[in-house]
Amino acid sequence: MADAVKTWLPWEDPDSFLGGLPAGIDVDFYEGGERPRSLESVEFYVPNYMGNSSVVDIIEEMPALKVIQTQTAGFENFLPHLADGVTLCNARGVHDASTAELAVGLILAMYRRLPRAVRNQERGLWPSYRELDDSLADRTVLILGYGSIGEALERRLAGFECDVIRVARRARDGVSPTTELPELLPKADVVVVLTPATDETRGMVDGNFLAQLKDGALLVNVARGVVVNTEALLAELGNGRISAALDVTDPEPLPAGHPLWSAPNVLINPHRGGASTAFAPRVARLVRAQLERYAAGEPLINVVAGPAR
């Protein structure tokens, strides 16, 4: 296989996982432990999804590297290590189902006070509550960062009898630009953050942003922790004006004793947005398709940095 494309994949049985390897692909297994001897010749690299920083840092030691295919939608951690001529592709579409489902679950958990129910179950309590739970019906959900996950979220919200406001960096048909957030935020009962982590979005949800939310609004972050200013969020949670459901935090992992753990009106999920049974079949389809394209000299999809190929 002298002309085969040397590829590093993080699955011990890639043929089974991918449903067959494309012709012209020669695979070595690497998930962050012992390095294969083909470090000098690997062209196509799929880093381990749950790997530590070593699976990212190693790309600087791959002189023949041409393509990195992430298993995540976010890719900001790869950019500082990316050499000239290396194409970076993300996993757009892979996490749509998982993350959209989680966003809906977090909204419903907060609206129907499920964390309180869990605490009462642990204590063996059957209290009698007079107040009504909140309902997603008749509410307005603003999706900030309206892309493929936002589209998947809207499809799942369709049956809940709520309204959706779509917001993205640039305006397009049916989607408002972020410059209109001052007019749109006061209309939202729920804001779901789905923006990538960039210099532009880092700290975007700050004190001014949160102050524009109506009393009782719910902030759901299933994007990246650094998009939300933690100190500003803690201030709003502390005065009880808004609530939050967070799949991601800043810092992350959230250390023991951090004020977010004990803040009122917050539900914290330890960054599990993509971790569902929907993940594996979707990432397998993407990686196989990309390998087929690369081996055939066809353009890759989901290119986010470097030369398009």
ZIDAKA-V186501 format. One line per field, one symbol per residue. phi: phi as a letter, one per 20 degrees, with the letter a starting at -180 (. if undefined). psi: psi as a letter, one per 40 degrees, with the letter a starting at -180 (. if undefined). burial: # if it has 9 or more other C-alpha atoms within 8 Angstrom, else .. Layout:
BEGIN
phi = ???
psi = ???
burial = ???
END
This chain:
BEGIN
phi = .fefefcdcecfcffffemoeffnddddebcoefeffegfdfdccdfffdfefffegfffddfefdcddfddffbffegfdfegneeddddgnfegffffffgffffffffelfgfffffffemdcfddefeffcfgmeddeeenecfffffffffegeeldecddcbfdfbgnceeffeggeegfeeecddecffecgfefmgedffgffeffgnfddddddcfffdfffffgffffemfccbccecccfbfffgnfgfgdffmcdddflcgeebfffgfffffffffffffffemefedmfdamffc
psi = fdeihhhhifhdgddddefhhiiehhhihheebhhiefdeehdhhhihdeiaddeddedeegdehdhhhieidiededdeehihehhhhafhddeddddddddddddddddefdddddddddefigihhdiiiiidheihhhhhfgadddddddddedeefiihhhhidiiihehiideedddddeehdhhhheiihiddehedgadddddeiiheihhhhfcidedhhdddddddddeediiihheiihihihiheidddeiifihhhggedegieedddddddddddddddddefihiifheiahh.
burial = ....#######..#..##..##.###.#####......##########..#...##..##.#..#########.#.....##...###################.##########....##.............##..########.#######.##...##.#####..#...####..##.##############...#######.##.###..#############..###.###.###########............#.#####...#....##..#######.######....#..#.##...
END
